[in-house]
Amino acid sequence: MTPTISDANVKAALIAIESETATLAEKVEMLIEMATELQKKPKTSQQLEDAVLLYRRGLELSPPDLPLLKARCLSGMGTALRTIPSESSALLLEAKTAYETALPILGEHAAPEEIAETQMNLGVVLQGLVNFGEATMQDAIQAYQKATKVFTGESYPQEFAILQNNIAIAYLSLPLSPDQEKMRQGMAVQSFEAALKWVTLIDHPSEYAMLQNNLANALQYLNTSHPIDNNLKALAAYDEALKVRTRQDTPIEYANTIANKANVLFNLPDDIEHPEVGNPNNLKQSQAYYQEARQIFRDYEQWERVDIVTEMLKDIDQELAALSQ
């Protein structure tokens, strides 16, 4: 196994950089490079904490006449901080401060794409802070929309897809009055559909599956006078997501999608022309999906999801029993 900076001890790496016969700018660039490498696929939160330590040292060494290096340390540190698992808002607030400090500097010295990436990351942090009452969903949407001015579907389809997905989820989380519910759901569906115009199954499979799954979720709960039509569209979107999400390659995502699909089938009549006949066949298919999803959730110790699916299976048993009488 190739040793990581964490394995080799970050302090040793810092000492090595201090002893380098390099300029301050070159040392800061080395620190940023090492920290970035730690962030790519961290196996432990310690690696992210190590990355933060490297960025902090980079900030200390950043020459005043090269503000862009300082901004890049701040931006990288913000991303490391927001990725460290935590039950409090402290790290997210620190990440927010880092991004907001970096943005004016980036605005003067960086390329539009680097600014937009930081805006997108700030949006993610703000969205996370909503749960703690430390930000509003409108704040997050505003940050995302600034990023979309650069990350357009035509030029940056993957970034555009992620932004539209996040905007749609933010819309669905907005605390609006009941009479605004339909508008909110409609805006979310539009955001998912806008992203799917640029993201393809072949070129962007992961983003494609995410968007199809989330579009289907929005469709099945859309407040409309045509619920059956929307449920059929949702089923088709889930099937598109399942072209990418498989039990072998992405088991948790696969289980989530088949559980979502099961929920649609639970509410869908077998014959849409004669809904009064009921839905025993769809209920049995729903039951099979939920049973498969529950087993996967158990295998990966997703106990909260196991409990939710177990309750849905009880509801199906009751429905099937009622239909058999």
N, C-alpha and C positions, 0 to 999 in steps of 0.2 A: 504494500500500500504506500502510495506517495504521501509523505508526511505533510500535514497542513501547518500553517503558521501556529495554530493552537497547539498542535502536537509538539512542535519544536520550541515552544515558549515564545510568546510575543515579545517579552522583554529582551530576549536574545536578538530577535529581529530588529528591535529598536536600537539596541546597542550597535549592531552591525551597520545600520544606516548612519548613526552618529559618527562612526569611525570612517565612513566613506570620504574620500577626497572629492567631494562633489559640491556643487553650488546648493544654496538653500532651495532654490526652485527645483532642482533635480531630486533632492531628498524628499520634498513634498510630493513630487510626482511618483516616486517610488512607494511612498506610504499610501497614496491613493490607489496605486496599482495593486498593492498587496491587500488592502482592505476590500477592494472591489472583487478580487479573486475569492476572498473568504465569503462574500455575500452571494456568489453565484448559485451554489447549491449547498447551503449550510446543513450539516448533519446534526448540529447541536446549537442551542442558543448561545453557548459559550463562544462559538466562532463569530456570531454577530456582535457579542460584547467586545471581542477582540478587535473586530473591525471598527467599532466606535472608538476604542482606545487609539488605534492607528490614525483615525481621522482627527481626533483631538490633538495628537502630537503634530499632525500636519497643519492644523490651525495655528499652533504655537510657532511653527517654523515658517509659515507663509510670509514672504516678503511684502511689505506695504505697497511696493510698486507693481505687484502682480496680483491684483484683487481677484482675478478669475480663479486662481488656485484656491483662495480662501472660500469662494463660493462653491467650488466643486467639493471641497472637504465638507462644507455645511450640507450640501445637497445629498452627498453620499451618506453622511452620518444620519441625516433625517430618515433615509430609506432603511438603514440598519436598525435604527431605534424603533421605527414603526413595525418592523418585522419580528422583533423580540417578543415572545409571548408574555403577556402581563394581564392581570385582572384589574389593574388600576389605570387611570388616565395619564399618569405621570410621564411615561415614555412617549405617548402620543403627543402630549403637550410640548415636550422637548423637541420632538420631530417637527411639529408645527412651527415652533420658533426658529428652528434651523432652516426650514424651507423659506419662511417669510423673510429671514435675514439674507438668504442667498438670492432671492428673486430680484431685488433692485440691482444688485451687482451683475447678475446674469443679464438683466435687461440692458445694461450698458456695454457689456463685453462679450456676451455669448451668442451663438447662433440661435435662430428661432426655435429649432428642434430641441435644444437643450433647455430653453426656457419653458417650452410646452411640456416637456417631460416632467419638469419640476412642478408645474401647475397641476399636472395629472396626479402626481404623487401627493401633493398638498390636498387635492380633492379626496383622495383615499383616506388620509389622516383626518380630515374634517368629517368625513362620513363616519369614521370610527368614533370620533369624539361626540357625535350626536347622542350615542347611547349613554354618555356620562353627563349630558346637559352642558357640554363645554363648546358646542358649535351647533349650527342649524343645518338642516338638509339643503336649504337655499344656498348657504355658504359653499357647500360641496359642489352643488350643481353649477354655481358661478365659476368655480375653479376649473371644473371639467369643460365648461363651454369656452373658456379662454383657450384651453389646450386644443379644442377642435378647430380653432382658426388656423392652426398650423397642421395638425394631424387630420387631414381631410381623407375621405374614403378613397379618393383617386390616387393620392400620393402615398398615404400610410394606412393601408387597409387594416392591418392588425391593431395598431394603436387606436384607430378610429373605432374599430369594433369594441375594444375594451372600454373606451370612453362612452360610447353609446349604451353599452351594457350597464355601466356604472350609473349613467344618467337615468336610465330606465328604472333601475332598482331604487335610486334616490326618489324618483317621482312616486313610485309605489309606497315609499315610506313617509311621504309628506303627510303631516297631520291636517287634513282638509275636512271641511264639513261634508255631510252626506250628499248634499246636492252637487258637490264638486267631485265626487268619487268617480263618476263616469269619465269626466274630463281627464283626471289623473291617470286612470287606467288606460285611456285612449292614447295619451302622450307616451306612456311607457311602451305600448305596443308599437307605436310609430318609431320610437328610438330603436327597438330591436329590429324592426323591418328595414330601417334605414341602414343599419350596419350590415345586414344580410345581403344588401345590394352589392356590397364590395368584398364580402368574405365568402370564399368558396370551399366546398368540401375537399377538393384536391389540394389547393394551395394553403389553406389555413384550417386544417381539420379540427384542432383544439378549440379555436375561437368559434368556428362554425357550430360545433356541438354545443358549446356553452350558450350561444345565442338561440339556437333552436330549442334547447331545453327551457331557457328562461322565457322565450316568447310563448311557448306552450303553457307554461305556468300562468303567465299573464292572461292568455286567451281563456283558460278554463275558469278564471275568476272574473272575467270582464263583465261588467254590468250591462246587459244587452237584452233586447227583445228576441234574440235568436240564439239562445244558449246551446241548442243542439248543434247548430252550424259551427259555433266556436269550439265546441268539444271535439267535433270531427277534425277541425283545423289543428287543434292541439294534439290529437293523436298522430296526425301526419307529421307535425313538427317533432314530437318525441321520437318517431320512427327515424327521422333524419338524424337526430342526435345519436341514436343507437347504431347508426352506421359507423360512428367513431368510437363511442363509449361501449366497450366490451367487458365482460366479466374477467377476462384474462388480463387485459392491458390496463384498464381503469376501473377496478372493482367498485370503489365507493361511488364514483360518478355514475357508473352503470346502475348500481342499486338505487341511487336517488332517482334516476330517470324512470326505471321500471316501476318504482313506487308512485311516482307522479302519474305515470300512465295508468296504473291501477286505480288511482283516484278518479280519473276521467271515466274509466269503464264502469266503476261503481255507480256513477250517476247517469250512464248512457243506456237508453232502451235498446233491446236487441234489434227491434225493427223500428226505425225512426218514423216510418209511415204509420205505425200502430203502437205508440208508446204505452197504451193501456194494457198491452200484453205482458209488460214487465221486462226484466232483463236477467233471467237466470243464467244464460250463457255468458254474458259480460261479467256477471258476478263471479262465476267460476274462473274466468280468465283473470279477473282482478285478484281473486284469491291466490291463484298460482303465482302471479307477479309479486304479491306481497310476501308470500312464503319464501320465494327465492331471495327477495330483498332482505328479509329478516335474517336469513341464514348468513348472508354476506355481512350485514351489520354486526351480527354476533361474532363472526370470524375476526372482524377488525375492531371489536370492542366498542362499537358505537351504541352504547347502551340507551341513550336517550332516544335514538331513532328506533331501536328495537322496541321500546315501550310504545312509541307512537304507532308503529306498524302492527304490533300485537293488539292494540285497541281497535284498529281498523279491521283486523281479521275477525274480532268478536262481532263487530257490526255486520260483517258479511255473513257470518254464521246465522245471525238473527234474521237477516233478510232472506237467506235461502230457506231457513226453517219456515218463515212466514209464507213464502211462495209455494212450499210443498204441502201446505195445509189445504 
